[in-house]
Amino acid sequence: MNVTEIIAAIERVIESATPGPWYGRGSKGSESYGGGCVATTTTYQDINFKAIADVRSHSSEISYDQAAANREFIAACNPENIAALISAYKELERKLAADGVSLST
């Protein structure tokens, strides 16, 4: 896939993703075995808590530190941030095109 195809694929699904913000959440208790999740709130007690992704080290045979890093990465790649990156890319592409320069996609 080239960049244009990747952007189009993301744009087709971005609106159906759970709205953010998203947060990397650490262990909920002993049942998480060193894991956690990506969620829409900063606390499990929040009535609006929605888990986006379950990221546990025991179920995927990765270290606790790697599970924590993965949670933060997934949270940072939320729909609003990805939409902002796409918008910035397209704006840069327009500006360069106006100057006769093309981004290689």
C-alpha positions in Angstrom: 0.0 0.0 0.0 1.1 3.5 -0.7 0.5 6.5 1.6 -2.6 7.5 -0.3 -4.1 4.1 0.0 -3.3 3.9 3.7 -4.9 7.2 4.4 -8.0 6.2 2.4 -8.3 2.9 4.3 -8.0 4.8 7.7 -10.5 7.4 6.6 -13.1 4.7 5.7 -13.1 3.4 9.3 -12.1 6.3 11.5 -15.6 7.6 12.1 -16.8 4.2 13.4 -14.0 4.0 16.0 -14.8 4.7 19.7 -14.4 8.5 20.2 -11.5 9.6 22.4 -9.7 10.6 24.3 -8.1 7.2 24.9 -5.9 6.4 27.9 -3.5 3.6 28.7 -4.8 2.0 31.9 -2.7 -0.1 34.2 -3.7 -3.2 36.1 -7.3 -3.3 37.3 -6.4 -5.9 40.0 -4.9 -9.3 40.4 -7.1 -10.7 37.6 -5.1 -8.7 35.0 -1.8 -10.4 35.7 0.3 -7.4 34.9 -1.8 -6.1 32.1 -4.4 -3.5 31.6 -6.2 -1.9 28.8 -6.7 1.1 26.6 -9.9 2.9 27.8 -11.9 6.1 27.4 -11.5 7.2 31.0 -8.6 7.5 33.4 -10.3 5.3 36.1 -12.1 2.0 36.0 -14.7 3.5 38.4 -15.8 6.2 35.9 -19.4 5.5 34.7 -18.3 6.3 31.2 -15.5 3.7 31.2 -15.2 1.8 27.9 -12.3 -0.6 27.2 -10.9 -0.1 23.7 -8.2 -2.9 23.8 -7.2 -5.4 26.4 -3.4 -5.5 26.6 -2.2 -8.1 29.1 1.3 -9.5 29.3 0.2 -12.9 30.6 -2.1 -13.7 27.7 0.3 -12.6 24.9 3.5 -13.8 26.5 5.1 -10.3 26.4 6.7 -8.6 29.4 4.7 -6.3 31.7 6.9 -3.3 30.5 6.1 -4.2 26.9 2.4 -4.5 27.6 2.5 -1.0 29.3 4.4 0.4 26.2 1.8 -1.1 23.9 -1.1 0.4 25.9 0.4 3.8 25.6 1.1 3.4 21.9 -2.4 2.3 21.2 -3.9 5.1 23.3 -1.7 7.7 21.4 -3.1 6.3 18.1 -6.6 7.3 18.9 -9.0 8.5 16.1 -8.5 12.2 16.9 -4.8 12.0 16.7 -4.8 10.0 13.5 -7.3 12.4 11.9 -5.0 15.3 12.9 -2.0 13.6 11.3 -4.0 13.0 8.1 -5.2 16.6 8.0 -1.6 17.9 8.5 -0.3 15.6 5.8 -3.0 16.7 3.3 -2.3 20.3 4.1 1.4 19.9 3.5 0.6 18.0 0.3 -1.6 20.9 -0.9 1.1 23.5 -0.1 3.8 21.5 -1.9 1.5 21.0 -4.9 1.0 24.7 -5.1 4.8 25.1 -5.3 5.0 22.3 -8.0 6.3 19.7 -5.6 4.8 16.3 -5.2 5.1 14.0 -2.3 6.0 10.5 -3.4 3.2 8.3 -2.2 
